[in-house]
Amino acid sequence: MTDTEAHPGTEKRPIVIVFDEDAKTLTAKEGANGYDFNKVSISNVSINGIDDNDNMSVGIDRSSLGIVWQQYGSDKVTTEYGRCHSASPK
């Protein structure tokens, strides 16, 4: 992920995102932090989710696998960009 506001350079920080297209579920894990996105939209074009508290959102473009990760604070929005790659299930 690259935080263009706080870190103009590239930062390699993995986030694991798992989605179930049939159940319309989306979860993410960043280190020890886990996130459940309950407001989920999955289409042929994109995968999007917002958490219940409207504090965080994620969007993935399915054709390019580009990702946008946003966290909403009381006075600031942090936007990070990255690229996804598919992982084989274990």
C-alpha positions as CSV (number, residue, x, y, z in Angstrom):
1,M,0.0,0.0,0.0
2,T,1.2,3.5,-0.7
3,D,-0.1,6.4,1.5
4,T,0.4,9.3,-0.9
5,E,-0.2,11.9,1.8
6,A,1.9,10.7,4.7
7,H,4.5,8.6,2.7
8,P,5.1,9.8,-0.8
9,G,7.3,6.8,-1.5
10,T,6.3,3.2,-1.8
11,E,5.6,1.4,1.4
12,K,5.3,-2.4,1.3
13,R,2.6,-3.3,3.8
14,P,0.5,-6.3,3.1
15,I,-3.3,-6.4,3.7
16,V,-5.1,-9.7,3.2
17,I,-8.6,-9.3,1.7
18,V,-11.0,-12.2,1.4
19,F,-14.4,-12.0,-0.3
20,D,-17.2,-14.4,-1.0
21,E,-19.0,-13.4,-4.1
22,D,-22.1,-15.6,-3.4
23,A,-22.5,-14.6,0.3
24,K,-21.5,-10.9,-0.5
25,T,-19.0,-10.8,2.4
26,L,-15.7,-9.0,2.6
27,T,-13.0,-9.1,5.3
28,A,-9.5,-7.7,5.6
29,K,-6.6,-8.3,7.9
30,E,-3.7,-6.0,8.4
31,G,-1.2,-7.4,10.8
32,A,-3.1,-8.1,14.1
33,N,-6.1,-5.9,13.0
34,G,-9.1,-7.5,11.4
35,Y,-11.9,-5.7,9.6
36,D,-15.4,-6.8,8.6
37,F,-17.1,-4.9,5.9
38,N,-20.8,-5.2,6.2
39,K,-21.9,-2.8,3.5
40,V,-20.6,-4.8,0.6
41,S,-21.1,-4.5,-3.2
42,I,-19.6,-7.0,-5.5
43,S,-20.0,-6.8,-9.3
44,N,-18.2,-7.8,-12.4
45,V,-16.4,-4.5,-12.3
46,S,-15.5,-3.9,-8.7
47,I,-15.6,-5.1,-5.1
48,N,-16.4,-2.4,-2.5
49,G,-17.1,-2.4,1.2
50,I,-17.6,0.0,4.1
51,D,-17.5,-1.0,7.8
52,D,-20.5,-0.6,10.1
53,N,-19.2,2.6,11.7
54,D,-18.4,4.3,8.3
55,N,-14.7,4.6,9.5
56,M,-13.1,2.6,6.7
57,S,-13.8,1.6,3.1
58,V,-12.1,-0.5,0.5
59,G,-12.5,-0.6,-3.2
60,I,-10.9,-3.0,-5.7
61,D,-11.1,-2.7,-9.5
62,R,-11.4,-6.2,-10.8
63,S,-9.8,-5.6,-14.2
64,S,-6.6,-4.0,-12.9
65,L,-6.7,-5.4,-9.3
66,G,-6.0,-1.8,-8.2
67,I,-7.1,-1.1,-4.6
68,V,-8.1,2.0,-2.7
69,W,-8.1,1.8,1.1
70,Q,-9.6,4.7,3.0
71,Q,-9.8,5.5,6.7
72,Y,-12.0,8.3,7.9
73,G,-11.1,10.3,11.0
74,S,-12.9,13.2,12.6
75,D,-10.9,15.8,10.6
76,K,-8.9,13.8,8.0
77,V,-9.3,11.1,5.4
78,T,-6.3,8.8,4.8
79,T,-6.2,7.3,1.3
80,E,-3.8,4.5,0.3
81,Y,-3.4,2.8,-3.0
82,G,-2.1,-0.6,-3.9
83,R,-2.2,-3.6,-6.2
84,C,-3.8,-6.9,-5.3
85,H,-2.7,-10.3,-6.4
86,S,-4.6,-13.5,-6.1
87,A,-3.5,-16.0,-3.4
88,S,-4.2,-19.7,-3.8
89,P,-6.4,-21.1,-1.0
90,K,-4.5,-23.4,1.4
